[in-house]
Amino acid sequence: MHEYFMAESVLRIVEESARAHGLNRVTGIAIEVGELAGVDREALQLALHVVLAGSIAQEACVTLLVVPGRGRCTRCGRVVALATRYDVCPACGHPGVAVTRGSELTVVEMEAG
């Protein structure tokens, strides 16, 4: 369900950016979705399809770019790959790994036509 609200936020961002740049139609949208963001990508795609209908981006090709999870160990300082927010550091076994990448949902690119 929160994917629908995310889709509405994406539409707001797209409309505001399009208005600021004098665009009447958006043909492409690229969105970074972090592996650790707790987003069901299929549900987000469906929600975007519904939310973008009837908007300036109704025919936009939407691309979801998956951002792998990364974190920095608070003990040894290593930057490590994370499959979940609660992974332990593979180098030292410490459970304190601070997420540095992979929790975002960001509109990174728009195309106009």
Secondary structure, DSSP 8 states (H G I E B T S, - for coil): -HHHHHHHHHHHHHHHHHHHTT-S-EEEEEEEEETTS---HHHHHHHHHHHHTTSTTTT-EEEEEEE-EEEEETTT--EEEESSTT---TTT--S-EEEEES--EEEEEEEE-
